Amino acid sequence: MKGTVAITDFGWYETLRTIGGLAEVNFWKPSTARSFLAPQFSPFFFKLRAPYNAICGFAYFAKYSVLPDWLAWETFGEGNGTRTFRELRERILGIRERIRFRGVSDTPEIGCILLVQPTFFGEDNWVAAPSNWPVRTQSYIGYDLESGEGARIWSECLARQSFTPALAEQQSVIISGAPAPRYGAPTVVHPRLGQGTFRIAVTDAYGRACAVTNEHSLPALEASHIRSYREEGPHLVSNGILLRADFHKLFDRGYITIARDMRLEVSDRLREEFENGRSYYPFKGQEVRLPDSFGDHPNEDFLEWHRSKCYVG
């Protein structure tokens, strides 16, 4: 199993540790020049800079995305490691000035490494950084978590987590291949997308365009669950569809649905209940645009739930 160790800003860590109880966080970068790739749900460790030089927590990698700063704030809020949007923007600009950022200094886009199920350690429980960490490295480094320093930090982080039952309870099923901790009970985990990471994953899967209208204006787009989350619908891309906000509301209230041939159905109730609907009936029978990846296509079981439990024709 592979993991990533990345340099972490102390202010980001301290803010998130103080807030506590977050299911997902945004490990953002002020530049979008370099993407980030890692196996989904692989461990991601937070290493503080000098003079601390210690691992102060970890999480699981969910997705990388380039986002406008306003969308990062709207989606993750304090999970960005700041208390306000203004503070987030000021921190982004401050770092860009310090690193002499090449580009438009006020561009709102930032690189976002989206992480789920974060754990932050108090200073007494920090884990020693990898002994082979290059002193001048300011980026992230991949480690084999089944041998050497990678296995040590993974084992010690799991052990630290087991000290606090509230942290251990955030985990649910199993990550295979994890070495047993050197002390403490083994931690059983199964990372999964949260509400925010679900939103961004669906938005990106649909190419940031409404599946019905092809609207590309991000502020007008919303990630809809096909099977409602309140009705045990999971945060899976295959249980999501990107819709313009008005279509999202109609979908959630059962005025529209998606037929088995992946065409839009529009209920007669719009005409009967509101004596209107003329803006939506032209879309009836239109083929719904699907993600490029087949694995991200709407799951038929979720669609059937919506057709039978939510939609009324």
QUIMOFEN-V248736 format. One record per residue. N is the residue number from 0. PSI is psi in radians with two decimals (999 if undefined). OMEGA is omega in radians with two decimals (NA if undefined). Layout:
N:PSI:OMEGA ; N:PSI:OMEGA
This chain:
0:2.43:-3.12 ; 1:2.67:3.07 ; 2:2.98:-3.11 ; 3:2.34:3.02 ; 4:2.21:-3.08 ; 5:2.55:3.09 ; 6:2.31:-3.07 ; 7:2.39:3.07 ; 8:2.33:-3.10 ; 9:-0.68:3.14 ; 10:-0.69:3.08 ; 11:-0.86:3.13 ; 12:-0.86:-3.04 ; 13:-0.68:3.11 ; 14:-0.82:-3.09 ; 15:-0.65:3.09 ; 16:-0.70:-3.13 ; 17:-0.71:3.12 ; 18:-0.91:3.10 ; 19:2.82:3.02 ; 20:0.21:-3.13 ; 21:2.41:3.14 ; 22:-0.34:-3.11 ; 23:2.59:-3.12 ; 24:2.81:3.12 ; 25:1.94:3.06 ; 26:1.50:-2.97 ; 27:2.78:3.08 ; 28:2.50:-3.12 ; 29:-0.24:-3.13 ; 30:2.61:3.07 ; 31:0.18:-3.03 ; 32:-0.56:-3.07 ; 33:2.19:3.13 ; 34:-3.11:3.09 ; 35:2.27:3.12 ; 36:2.38:3.07 ; 37:2.77:3.06 ; 38:2.38:3.14 ; 39:2.36:3.14 ; 40:0.30:3.01 ; 41:2.61:-3.12 ; 42:2.51:-3.12 ; 43:2.02:-3.00 ; 44:2.47:-3.13 ; 45:1.96:3.13 ; 46:2.12:3.12 ; 47:2.59:3.09 ; 48:2.99:2.99 ; 49:2.52:0.20 ; 50:0.04:-3.06 ; 51:-0.92:3.08 ; 52:0.90:-3.14 ; 53:2.77:3.07 ; 54:2.12:-3.03 ; 55:0.10:3.11 ; 56:-3.07:3.14 ; 57:2.94:3.09 ; 58:-2.91:3.14 ; 59:2.29:-3.09 ; 60:2.22:3.12 ; 61:-0.81:-3.04 ; 62:2.65:2.97 ; 63:2.40:3.12 ; 64:2.60:3.00 ; 65:2.09:-3.04 ; 66:2.56:2.92 ; 67:2.54:-3.09 ; 68:-0.58:3.14 ; 69:-0.62:3.13 ; 70:-0.65:3.06 ; 71:-0.74:3.13 ; 72:-0.78:-3.13 ; 73:-0.59:-3.07 ; 74:-0.71:-3.00 ; 75:-0.24:3.08 ; 76:-2.23:-3.11 ; 77:-0.22:3.05 ; 78:-0.13:3.02 ; 79:-0.07:3.12 ; 80:0.28:3.04 ; 81:2.80:-3.11 ; 82:-0.40:-3.12 ; 83:2.83:3.08 ; 84:-0.66:3.12 ; 85:-0.74:3.12 ; 86:-0.68:3.10 ; 87:-0.85:-3.12 ; 88:-0.72:3.12 ; 89:-0.67:3.14 ; 90:-0.70:3.10 ; 91:-0.87:-3.11 ; 92:-0.65:3.12 ; 93:-0.75:3.12 ; 94:-0.70:3.14 ; 95:-0.69:3.09 ; 96:-0.70:-3.10 ; 97:-0.64:-3.10 ; 98:0.09:-3.13 ; 99:0.96:-3.09 ; 100:2.22:3.14 ; 101:1.93:-3.10 ; 102:-3.01:3.13 ; 103:2.00:-2.99 ; 104:-0.44:-3.10 ; 105:0.24:3.09 ; 106:2.37:-3.08 ; 107:-0.12:-3.04 ; 108:2.38:3.10 ; 109:2.74:3.07 ; 110:2.22:-3.03 ; 111:1.99:3.00 ; 112:1.88:-3.02 ; 113:2.20:-3.01 ; 114:2.53:3.13 ; 115:2.76:3.11 ; 116:0.98:-3.13 ; 117:2.59:3.02 ; 118:2.26:3.11 ; 119:2.26:-3.11 ; 120:2.55:2.94 ; 121:2.82:-3.05 ; 122:-0.60:-3.14 ; 123:-0.28:-3.10 ; 124:0.22:3.08 ; 125:2.60:-3.14 ; 126:2.40:3.12 ; 127:2.38:3.13 ; 128:2.78:3.10 ; 129:2.31:-3.10 ; 130:-0.38:-3.12 ; 131:0.34:3.13 ; 132:2.19:3.13 ; 133:2.25:-3.00 ; 134:-0.71:-3.02 ; 135:0.01:-3.10 ; 136:2.25:3.09 ; 137:0.06:-3.11 ; 138:-2.78:3.13 ; 139:2.70:-3.11 ; 140:2.39:3.08 ; 141:2.50:3.13 ; 142:2.52:2.97 ; 143:2.07:-3.06 ; 144:0.13:-3.14 ; 145:0.05:3.12 ; 146:2.77:3.03 ; 147:-2.56:-3.10 ; 148:-0.53:3.09 ; 149:-0.79:3.11 ; 150:-0.65:-3.13 ; 151:-0.90:-3.08 ; 152:-0.62:3.12 ; 153:-0.80:3.14 ; 154:-0.77:-3.11 ; 155:-0.60:3.08 ; 156:-0.73:3.09 ; 157:-0.67:3.13 ; 158:-0.72:3.11 ; 159:-0.71:-3.13 ; 160:-0.64:-3.09 ; 161:-0.26:3.10 ; 162:-0.47:-3.04 ; 163:1.80:-3.10 ; 164:-0.64:-3.12 ; 165:-0.59:3.10 ; 166:-0.77:-3.11 ; 167:-0.57:-3.11 ; 168:-0.25:3.09 ; 169:-0.32:-3.10 ; 170:2.74:-3.04 ; 171:-0.89:-3.13 ; 172:-2.36:-2.94 ; 173:2.42:2.88 ; 174:2.05:-3.09 ; 175:2.72:3.07 ; 176:0.01:-3.12 ; 177:2.27:3.07 ; 178:2.63:3.12 ; 179:2.47:3.10 ; 180:2.71:-3.11 ; 181:-0.41:3.08 ; 182:2.74:-3.09 ; 183:2.89:-3.11 ; 184:2.52:3.08 ; 185:2.47:3.12 ; 186:2.27:-3.13 ; 187:2.14:-3.01 ; 188:2.62:2.95 ; 189:1.57:-3.13 ; 190:2.61:3.10 ; 191:2.83:3.14 ; 192:2.51:2.97 ; 193:-3.06:-3.11 ; 194:-0.76:-3.11 ; 195:-0.80:3.14 ; 196:-0.57:3.03 ; 197:-0.82:-3.12 ; 198:-0.82:-3.10 ; 199:-0.68:3.13 ; 200:-0.73:3.11 ; 201:-0.75:3.13 ; 202:-0.79:-3.14 ; 203:-0.66:-3.12 ; 204:-0.61:-3.13 ; 205:0.28:3.07 ; 206:0.45:3.11 ; 207:0.72:3.10 ; 208:2.46:3.12 ; 209:2.34:-3.11 ; 210:-0.29:-3.12 ; 211:-0.92:-3.02 ; 212:-0.24:-3.06 ; 213:0.33:3.07 ; 214:2.29:-3.09 ; 215:-0.04:-3.10 ; 216:1.88:-3.03 ; 217:-0.73:-3.12 ; 218:-0.33:-3.10 ; 219:-0.03:-3.03 ; 220:2.51:-3.13 ; 221:2.50:3.09 ; 222:2.01:-3.12 ; 223:2.37:2.93 ; 224:2.40:3.06 ; 225:-0.98:2.93 ; 226:2.12:-3.03 ; 227:2.45:3.08 ; 228:-0.58:3.09 ; 229:-0.40:3.13 ; 230:0.61:3.06 ; 231:0.42:3.04 ; 232:2.27:-3.05 ; 233:2.82:3.03 ; 234:1.23:3.08 ; 235:2.52:3.11 ; 236:-0.62:3.12 ; 237:-0.14:3.02 ; 238:0.41:-3.11 ; 239:2.78:3.04 ; 240:2.42:-3.11 ; 241:2.15:-3.07 ; 242:2.65:2.95 ; 243:2.61:-2.96 ; 244:-0.71:-3.12 ; 245:-0.65:3.08 ; 246:-0.61:3.08 ; 247:-0.82:-3.13 ; 248:-0.73:3.11 ; 249:-0.67:3.13 ; 250:-0.81:-3.12 ; 251:-0.53:-3.11 ; 252:0.10:3.02 ; 253:0.33:3.10 ; 254:-0.33:3.04 ; 255:2.75:3.05 ; 256:-3.09:-3.13 ; 257:2.13:-3.11 ; 258:3.02:-3.10 ; 259:-0.44:3.11 ; 260:0.25:3.09 ; 261:0.63:3.03 ; 262:2.66:-3.06 ; 263:2.33:3.00 ; 264:2.36:3.12 ; 265:2.14:-3.04 ; 266:2.54:3.03 ; 267:-0.23:-3.11 ; 268:-0.47:3.10 ; 269:-0.75:3.13 ; 270:-0.72:-3.06 ; 271:-0.70:-3.04 ; 272:-0.49:-3.05 ; 273:-0.03:-3.10 ; 274:0.71:-3.05 ; 275:-2.53:-3.12 ; 276:0.07:-3.06 ; 277:-0.36:3.10 ; 278:-0.32:-3.01 ; 279:-0.49:-3.11 ; 280:-0.53:3.07 ; 281:-0.34:3.13 ; 282:-0.16:-3.11 ; 283:2.28:-3.13 ; 284:-0.07:3.13 ; 285:2.43:3.11 ; 286:2.30:3.13 ; 287:2.29:-3.14 ; 288:2.34:-3.05 ; 289:2.77:3.07 ; 290:2.74:3.11 ; 291:-0.66:-3.12 ; 292:2.19:-3.13 ; 293:-0.61:-3.14 ; 294:-0.31:3.13 ; 295:-0.05:3.14 ; 296:2.63:3.10 ; 297:2.32:3.13 ; 298:2.31:-3.07 ; 299:-0.59:3.11 ; 300:-0.72:3.10 ; 301:-0.71:3.11 ; 302:-0.71:3.13 ; 303:-0.65:3.06 ; 304:-0.79:-3.12 ; 305:-0.73:-3.13 ; 306:-0.68:-3.05 ; 307:-0.52:-3.04 ; 308:-0.32:-3.02 ; 309:-0.82:-3.05 ; 310:2.40:2.99 ; 311:2.00:-3.05 ; 312:999:NA
